[in-house]
Amino acid sequence: MPKVNVSSEIGRLKRVIVHRPDEGIARVSPRQAEDLLFDDIVHLPHMQEEHDIFTGVLKAFVGEENVLETRDLLFEALESDPESKAEMMEKISYYEELSHDQKTYLDSLPNEKLTDILITGYDKEGDFIYFDPIPNFIFTRDIAVTVNDHVIITKANKEARFRENFLTRFIFWAHPIFQNLRKEDRIINLNHIDKFPPSRKGE
């Protein structure tokens, strides 16, 4: 991966992380909307179609290989680092209060299927909901910030975004393309710091 170095918000875009609207968004009900910090009830196919047009434009400018999809990054990280995967699954299972049997089942899944459940919260085959949706994962600008040659992993202020935060930390820590950041200690994790106030939106 080219070295991370961003010193301007208006400089030429070279590489970007996006999240294609996932099926979890379709499960956000009007009753859940406020708790999940997601104001709109959307038509998922139309939302995905618009997102595909948007990413198509990005790919035309920076190249397909430079538009990174969170789902792909998560899957590849799960494949690459079993030790970090186990640690991440422990944290998520504890936070989400999964039973021993539920965690054992998730641990037994192929990484392809586990990736979808971690993002959407829903197991299609078993028709079982493990987690709430994380509809705000589409706002990838919130999950991390690049300042010069460092990546700052932001701290979620609201519970609705905690799983996004677990997944983001795991991706930056375990995915091969970010290994130089990890080895050179250029990942700043704000989850270890309590001194900064949240933004007005609560990210």
PyMOL commands that set and color helices and strands:
alter all, ss='L'
color gray80, all
select helices_A, chain A and resi 25-27+44-62+64-66+70-80+82-95+100-108+111-120+135-138+159-174+176-183+190-192
alter helices_A, ss='H'
color red, helices_A
select strands_A, chain A and resi 16-18+67-69+122-123+128-129+144-147+150-153+187-189
alter strands_A, ss='S'
color yellow, strands_A
deselect
rebuild
show_as cartoon
